[in-house]
């Protein structure tokens, strides 16, 4: 008989070599140890002592994560049919809506890859960007495929509002780490009041795109894209690379009676801003002198596990 699991933790990257990743802070918190799942082709699966909690490093990008989550759900070793799922990761944060180190519960997960794209230099002069919905004829224009093969069923996912409200009520008042360096990194964003707030827990939409994009024009696109696909019900707060893949996989597992999509929470913590401060070059702001610039990563990892750990403990105790 498959072992019944109470909770599944989905993280995306764990670099190793002494560098902490999204799973690292949870390992000590729950006494996680690596386990083998024969025949599943998965290398980074962990469990607590009684195997009521399974954790996975699913890989970066929507495709990697979808494949890994699907393989885990189909392995046959565990019963995930009633399990709750927590996606816990870092993210870019929109400085107009959020701050570094803050933790955001997603109300909607929207795909940023599916769509048409033309070189903006070849587009009509009044187009703000060259990306537009499949089935549409202009950016943010009406799509003829909203309910069809390429439309909304694959483009957006709403998180269970009742589960989201419960998670927010459980974590809204948690004290989060606020190291002094965060204030320094946010100092150039004084024109955006949200960007200079101390780390806190809030709710907002998250955009999933395999491209690691950065810059003011793309930030404006993301704001419009989230509003478009959620009919104005959400706003763009965080940018990540995997969550629609996870939601697709769990949706498919649900159709096979192996998981429940209404048991999923997605949580992202701000490690960097999605655009530079006014007057700074986007390329320099993204990659710095030698490597990508993630000024809030340490706080984001610590705060995500603090918030996520409380939710997982509640599920394990139920």
C-alpha positions as CSV (number, residue, x, y, z in Angstrom):
1,X,0.0,0.0,0.0
2,X,1.3,3.5,-0.8
3,X,2.2,5.6,2.2
4,X,-0.3,8.4,2.8
5,X,1.4,11.8,2.8
6,X,0.0,14.8,4.7
7,X,2.1,17.6,3.0
8,X,4.3,18.1,0.0
9,X,6.9,20.9,-0.1
10,X,7.9,22.0,-3.7
11,X,11.1,24.0,-4.0
12,X,12.9,24.7,-7.2
13,X,16.7,25.1,-6.7
14,X,19.3,23.9,-4.3
15,X,22.8,24.8,-5.6
16,X,24.8,22.7,-3.1
17,X,28.5,23.2,-2.4
18,X,27.7,25.1,0.7
19,X,25.4,27.5,-1.0
20,X,21.9,27.6,0.5
21,X,18.9,27.1,-1.7
22,X,15.1,27.1,-1.3
23,X,15.1,23.8,0.5
24,X,18.0,24.4,2.8
25,X,16.1,26.2,5.6
26,X,13.5,23.5,5.7
27,X,16.0,20.6,6.1
28,X,16.8,21.4,9.8
29,X,13.3,22.7,10.5
30,X,11.7,19.3,9.7
31,X,14.6,16.9,10.0
32,X,14.5,16.2,6.3
33,X,16.6,13.3,4.9
34,X,17.1,12.3,1.3
35,X,15.1,9.3,0.1
36,X,15.2,7.2,-3.0
37,X,12.2,6.5,-5.2
38,X,13.1,3.6,-7.5
39,X,12.2,4.1,-11.1
40,X,11.0,7.7,-10.7
41,X,14.1,9.3,-12.1
42,X,14.1,11.9,-9.3
43,X,17.4,12.8,-7.5
44,X,16.3,15.4,-5.0
45,X,13.5,14.0,-2.8
46,X,13.4,14.3,1.0
47,X,11.2,13.2,3.8
48,X,10.8,13.8,7.5
49,X,11.1,10.9,10.0
50,X,7.6,9.5,9.6
51,X,7.3,10.4,5.9
52,X,4.2,12.5,6.5
53,X,6.1,15.4,4.7
54,X,7.7,14.9,1.3
55,X,9.9,17.6,-0.1
56,X,11.3,17.9,-3.6
57,X,13.8,20.2,-5.4
58,X,11.9,20.2,-8.7
59,X,14.2,22.2,-11.0
60,X,14.2,25.6,-12.5
61,X,11.7,26.6,-15.2
62,X,8.1,25.6,-15.8
63,X,9.0,22.5,-17.8
64,X,11.5,21.1,-15.3
65,X,9.1,21.6,-12.4
66,X,6.1,20.2,-14.2
67,X,8.0,17.0,-15.1
68,X,9.4,16.5,-11.6
69,X,6.1,17.1,-9.8
70,X,4.3,14.8,-12.3
71,X,7.0,12.1,-11.7
72,X,6.6,12.4,-8.0
73,X,2.8,12.2,-8.2
74,X,2.9,9.0,-10.3
75,X,5.6,7.2,-8.5
76,X,3.2,4.8,-6.7
77,X,5.3,4.8,-3.5
78,X,3.2,7.6,-1.8
79,X,-0.5,8.5,-1.7
80,X,-0.9,12.2,-2.4
81,X,-4.6,12.1,-2.9
82,X,-5.4,14.2,0.2
83,X,-2.1,15.9,0.7
84,X,-1.6,19.6,0.9
85,X,1.1,21.2,-1.3
86,X,3.2,24.2,-0.6
87,X,5.3,25.8,-3.3
88,X,8.1,27.8,-1.5
89,X,10.6,29.9,-3.4
90,X,12.2,33.2,-4.0
91,X,11.1,35.7,-6.6
92,X,11.6,39.0,-8.2
93,X,9.3,41.6,-6.6
94,X,7.6,44.5,-8.3
95,X,8.8,47.6,-6.4
96,X,5.5,49.3,-7.0
97,X,3.8,46.6,-5.0
98,X,6.3,44.9,-2.7
99,X,9.7,44.9,-0.9
100,X,12.7,42.7,-0.5
101,X,12.5,40.0,2.1
102,X,8.7,40.1,2.2
103,X,6.6,36.9,1.6
104,X,3.7,36.9,-0.7
105,X,0.9,34.4,-0.9
106,X,-0.2,34.1,-4.5
107,X,-3.9,34.6,-5.2
108,X,-3.4,33.9,-8.9
109,X,-0.6,32.2,-10.8
110,X,-0.4,33.4,-14.4
111,X,1.7,32.1,-17.3
112,X,4.0,34.6,-19.0
113,X,5.3,32.4,-21.7
114,X,2.2,31.4,-23.7
115,X,1.5,34.1,-26.2
116,X,2.5,35.6,-29.5
117,X,5.6,37.7,-29.7
118,X,7.0,39.9,-32.5
119,X,10.1,42.0,-32.5
120,X,8.9,45.4,-31.2
121,X,11.0,47.1,-33.8
122,X,8.7,45.5,-36.4
123,X,5.5,46.2,-34.6
124,X,3.1,49.2,-35.0
125,X,4.5,52.3,-33.4
126,X,1.7,52.6,-30.8
127,X,2.4,49.1,-29.4
128,X,3.9,49.3,-25.9
129,X,5.4,45.8,-26.2
130,X,5.6,43.0,-28.8
131,X,4.0,40.3,-26.6
132,X,0.3,39.7,-27.0
133,X,-2.1,36.9,-26.1
134,X,-2.6,33.8,-28.3
135,X,-5.7,34.5,-30.4
136,X,-5.4,38.3,-30.0
137,X,-4.4,40.9,-32.6
138,X,-2.7,43.4,-30.3
139,X,-1.2,43.6,-26.8
140,X,-3.9,43.1,-24.2
141,X,-6.5,42.8,-26.9
142,X,-9.4,40.3,-26.8
143,X,-8.5,36.7,-27.5
144,X,-10.6,34.4,-29.6
145,X,-9.1,31.5,-27.7
146,X,-10.0,32.4,-24.2
147,X,-11.8,29.1,-23.5
148,X,-10.1,27.0,-26.2
149,X,-7.0,24.9,-26.5
150,X,-4.6,27.8,-25.9
151,X,-6.7,29.9,-23.7
152,X,-7.4,30.5,-20.0
153,X,-7.4,26.9,-18.8
154,X,-3.7,26.8,-19.5
155,X,-2.9,30.5,-18.8
156,X,-4.1,31.2,-15.3
157,X,-4.7,29.4,-12.0
158,X,-6.6,30.8,-9.1
159,X,-5.5,29.6,-5.7
160,X,-8.3,28.3,-3.5
161,X,-9.6,31.5,-1.8
162,X,-10.5,29.7,1.4
163,X,-7.2,28.0,1.8
164,X,-5.4,31.3,0.9
165,X,-7.4,33.2,3.5
166,X,-6.6,30.6,6.2
167,X,-2.8,30.8,5.3
168,X,-2.9,34.6,5.5
169,X,-4.6,34.5,8.9
170,X,-2.1,32.1,10.2
171,X,1.0,34.1,9.1
172,X,0.1,37.7,8.7
173,X,1.5,38.7,12.1
174,X,4.7,36.7,11.9
175,X,7.9,38.7,12.7
176,X,10.2,38.4,9.7
177,X,14.0,39.0,9.5
178,X,14.9,42.5,8.4
179,X,18.7,42.8,8.1
180,X,20.1,46.3,7.8
181,X,21.4,45.7,4.3
182,X,17.8,45.5,2.9
183,X,17.2,49.2,3.7
184,X,20.4,50.1,1.8
185,X,19.3,48.1,-1.2
186,X,15.9,49.7,-1.2
187,X,17.1,53.2,-0.7
188,X,17.1,54.0,-4.4
189,X,13.4,53.1,-4.7
190,X,12.1,55.9,-2.4
191,X,9.6,56.9,-5.1
192,X,7.8,53.6,-4.5
193,X,6.5,53.5,-0.9
194,X,5.9,49.7,-1.1
195,X,9.5,49.0,-2.0
196,X,10.9,50.5,1.2
197,X,8.5,48.7,3.6
198,X,10.0,46.3,6.1
199,X,9.5,42.6,5.3
200,X,6.0,41.4,5.9
201,X,3.4,38.9,4.7
202,X,0.9,39.9,2.1
203,X,-1.1,38.6,-1.0
204,X,-0.5,39.2,-4.7
205,X,-0.4,37.7,-8.1
206,X,2.7,35.8,-9.4
207,X,3.9,35.6,-13.0
208,X,5.6,32.4,-14.2
209,X,8.0,32.8,-17.2
210,X,11.0,30.7,-18.2
211,X,12.7,33.9,-19.3
212,X,14.4,35.7,-16.4
213,X,13.3,39.2,-17.5
214,X,14.2,42.5,-16.0
215,X,13.4,46.2,-16.7
216,X,10.8,48.9,-16.5
217,X,9.1,48.1,-19.8
218,X,8.8,44.4,-19.0
219,X,7.5,45.3,-15.5
220,X,4.7,47.3,-17.1
221,X,3.9,44.4,-19.4
222,X,3.7,42.1,-16.3
223,X,1.4,44.4,-14.6
224,X,-0.9,44.6,-17.6
225,X,-0.6,40.8,-18.2
226,X,-1.7,39.8,-14.7
227,X,-4.7,42.2,-14.9
228,X,-5.6,41.0,-18.3
229,X,-5.6,37.3,-17.5
230,X,-7.3,37.6,-14.1
231,X,-9.9,40.1,-15.3
232,X,-8.6,42.6,-12.9
233,X,-8.9,40.3,-9.9
234,X,-5.2,40.3,-9.1
235,X,-2.1,42.6,-9.5
236,X,1.5,41.7,-10.4
237,X,3.6,41.4,-7.2
238,X,6.1,38.6,-7.8
239,X,7.9,37.2,-10.8
240,X,9.1,33.5,-10.8
241,X,9.9,30.8,-13.3
242,X,8.0,27.7,-12.4
243,X,4.6,27.9,-10.7
244,X,2.3,27.4,-13.7
245,X,4.3,24.2,-14.4
246,X,3.6,23.0,-10.9
247,X,-0.1,23.9,-11.2
248,X,-0.4,22.1,-14.5
249,X,1.1,19.0,-13.1
250,X,-1.1,18.9,-10.0
251,X,-4.1,19.6,-12.2
252,X,-3.3,16.6,-14.3
253,X,-2.7,14.5,-11.1
254,X,-6.1,15.6,-9.9
255,X,-7.8,14.3,-13.0
256,X,-6.1,11.0,-12.1
257,X,-7.4,11.2,-8.5
258,X,-3.8,11.5,-7.2
259,X,-3.8,15.1,-5.9
260,X,-6.1,18.0,-5.3
261,X,-5.5,21.4,-6.9
262,X,-7.6,23.1,-4.2
263,X,-5.0,21.9,-1.7
264,X,-2.2,24.0,-3.2
265,X,-0.6,27.2,-1.8
266,X,2.1,29.1,-3.7
267,X,4.4,31.4,-1.7
268,X,7.2,33.6,-3.0
269,X,9.6,35.8,-1.1
270,X,11.3,38.9,-2.7
271,X,15.0,38.3,-3.4
272,X,15.4,41.1,-6.0
273,X,13.4,43.8,-7.7
274,X,12.0,43.2,-11.2
275,X,13.2,46.6,-12.5
276,X,16.0,49.0,-11.7
277,X,15.6,52.3,-9.8
278,X,15.1,55.4,-11.9
279,X,18.3,56.4,-13.7
280,X,20.0,53.0,-13.5
281,X,20.7,50.7,-16.4
282,X,18.7,47.5,-16.4
283,X,21.5,45.2,-17.5
284,X,23.9,46.5,-14.9
285,X,21.2,46.3,-12.2
286,X,20.4,42.7,-13.1
287,X,23.9,41.1,-13.4
288,X,26.1,43.6,-11.6
289,X,29.8,43.3,-12.3
290,X,30.1,39.5,-12.4
291,X,26.9,37.7,-11.5
292,X,23.1,38.1,-11.0
293,X,22.2,40.5,-8.3
294,X,19.9,39.1,-5.6
295,X,20.3,41.5,-2.7
296,X,17.4,40.1,-0.7
297,X,18.1,36.4,-1.1
298,X,19.3,35.7,2.4
299,X,16.3,37.3,4.0
300,X,13.9,35.8,1.4
301,X,15.1,32.3,2.2
302,X,14.9,32.8,5.9
303,X,11.5,34.4,5.8
304,X,10.0,31.9,3.4
305,X,10.8,29.0,5.7
306,X,9.5,30.9,8.7
307,X,6.1,31.5,7.0
308,X,6.0,28.2,5.2
309,X,7.2,26.2,8.2
310,X,4.2,27.4,10.2
311,X,1.8,26.3,7.5
312,X,3.4,22.9,7.1
313,X,3.4,22.3,10.9
314,X,-0.3,23.1,10.9
315,X,-0.9,20.5,8.1
316,X,1.2,17.9,9.9
317,X,-0.6,18.4,13.1
318,X,-4.1,18.1,11.6
